[in-house]
Amino acid sequence: MQVLVINGSARQEKGYTARVLEPLMKGMEKAGAQVELLYSKKLNVNPCTGEFNCWHKNPGKCYINDSMQEVYPKLREADILVLGIPVYLPLPGAMQNFLNRLMPLMNPVLRFNDNRTQIQFYDDVRIKKIVLVSVCGWWEMGNFKILEHIVKEICLKSSAEFMGSLLRPHGYLLSEKTDEVNEVLNAVSEAGISLVKNGALPEKLLEVIAQPLISEKELRKRQSA
């Protein structure tokens, strides 16, 4: 099984998104998957120009000559795509460019299902499952709603399966060495193993990953200090 992980954090390996992705990738590798990690910020990905050349003039190929030309073959070979996206307003710009540039992988033959217009990945694109990993600095789980909606829409439009979300609120507390943090990171690793072996993300593990690390009162106190 081939897994492609995109870390969309502007802080790259120093960010808290990386803190969550690391045990997830180790878990997937432990389960036998081959995992490759890319950082959207390190890629030279220009914005989509919206001319639809990849659909009408030269189907399946983007005319923009940048880093995505090297990434497209990796995407075609990946069975699982993991999107690591921290909460911004709503997401980092480099990651937005990356997501928009997925269009050449999608066959523009329109289908209509459940009152929605859909397409699907070309037959040579192996992506069948997409996973969201997201970290937020605030308390409320509602802060993840926009990102979840975006990724679910990508899955819906491309006919890929949305496997679920590993969500970590007040992620900066992951830098603290506590039993609760260790429990969260161990659950992330177990989620990676389950994703590869069972093709599923158990809800119990997702709840452990998203659990409060301190009380809401204490977090608000720290944020207002």
N, C-alpha and C positions, 0 to 999 in steps of 0.2 A: 504494500500500500504506500502510495506517495502522498505526502502532506506538504502543502506550501503554506507558510505562515508569513503574514505581512504585519510588521509592527509599524503602526501609523503614528506613534508618539514622536513629537518634535524633539523630545529628549532622548530618543532612541534607547540604547542599552542602559542609560542612566535613569530612565523613567520607571514609574511604578507599573506601567503596562508590561515592561520587560520582566518585572518581578513576578508577575502572574504567568506570563508566557513561558518562562524558563522551566518551572516544574511541569507545566502542561506538555511541553515538547519532550521532556525527559520521560514522562509517563507514556507518551505515544511511541517513543523509541523503544522503551522497555517492552511494549506490547508487539514490537516487530516492525513498526512503520519506519520508512525513510522520510526524514523531516528536513526541510530547507527553510531557512529564515531570511527574509529580506526586510530592509528598512525603507519605508516610502520616502523618507527625507533624503536618503543617500541616492535614491534613484532620480534621474533627470527625467521627470514625467511632466510634459507640457499639458496645458488644458486642452480638452476636446474642443475643436473648432465648430462642431455641430453641423458640418456639411454633409454628413451621412455618406461619404465616399465609401466607407467600409460596408455599407449595406447595398448601395445602388451601383456605383461605378466599378468597384473592385471588392466584391463581397468577401468578408472574412479577413481583410487586410487593412491596416491603418496606414495612411500615407505619411504620418508624422514620424520622422526619423529621430527617435530618442531612445531612452532606456527601455521603454515598453517593448521594443522589438526583440530585446533579449528576454523579457519576462513572459511574453506570450507563449513561447514553447514550454516554459515551466508550468504555466497555467493549464495548458492543454494536457499535460501529463499528470496533473495532480488529481487524486481521487477526492481529497478533502481540502478545502480552502478555509484557513483560519484567519479572521480579520481582527487584529488587535487595535482597537480604536478608543483612545481616551475621550472623555466628554469635554468638548470645547463648546463653541457656539455655531453649529452643533458639533463639528469635528475638524481636525487639522486640515489645512488647505492641501498639503501634499497627498493626503489620503483621499480627499475629495477628487483630486485629479485622477488618481489611480482608479477609483471606482467608476468614474465617468468613462475612462478609457477601456473598460471591459466590453464595450459595445461590439468591437469586431469579432468577439467570440460567440456572439449571439446571432442565430439564424433569423432574418427578418420576416420569416413566414408567419403571418399572424394567425393566432388561434383564439377562440372565444370560449371561456369557461367560467361558470358562476358569475356571469355579468362582468367579467374582466377580460381585457385584451391581454394575451400572453404570447411570448415567443419561447425559444429554448436554446440552449447551447448547441453549437454544431456537433455533429456526431463524433468528430475527432477531439472534442473537449471532454475530458474524463470527469470533470467536476460533478459529483453527485450530491455532495453534502457541504454545507457552509456553516461555520461556527463563528459566533461573535464573542470576543473577549474585551471587556470594557472596564475601565477604572475611572472613578469619579472622586473628587475631593470632598463632596458634600454628603449629608446624611441620607436624604430621601432617595429611595429607589426610583421615584418618578423621574429623576434626572436622566435616567437611561432610556426613557421612552422614545425619544426622537431617533437615537441611534438604532435601537431595536427595530423601529418602524422602517428605517432606511434599509437595513439588512434583510428584513423580511420581504420588503418590496422587491429587492434584487432577486431573492430566491423565487418569489412568485412570478416575476417577469421572465426569469430564465429557466423555470421549471426545475431548479435545484431544490434539495430538501434542506430546510432550516433545522439544524440539529439542536439549537438552543443557545443560551447566553450564559457565559461565566461573568457575573457582575460583581465588582468589588467597590462598594461605597467607602468613603473616607480612606482611600487607598494609601495615603501617605503614612498611615499607621503601620503599614507593612514593613517599614524600616525598623520598627521596634522588635526587640527579641522577647517575645512572650509566648506562653503556651497557646494562646488563642491564635496568634499569627502562624505558629507551626501547624496548628490544626487546619487552618485555611489552606496553607501551601500543600500540605499532605493531601487534602481533599482535591486540590487542583491536579496533582499528580495522578490520583486515582481516577479522576475524570478523563485524563488523557488515555489511561489504560483502557477504560470502559469504552471510550469513543472508538478506539481501534478494534478491540476484541469483540465488543457487543453492538457497535454501531449506534450507541445511545449515550446520553448524558443523564444519569439518574437524578431525579429531582432532589433527593436527600443530599447528594453531594453539592448541588447548586445552592441549596439552602445553607449548607455549612460555609461555602465560599463567600456568600453574601452576608453572613451573620455580623451583627455589631461587634466591634472590638472593644468599645467602651460605651458608656451610657450616652444617650443623646444629650443630656444635660452637660456632661463633662466635655463632649465634643463642642457644643455651642460655646462653652466657657473658653475653650482653647482658641476657637476661631475669632472670638471677640476680644481676645487679649491683645 
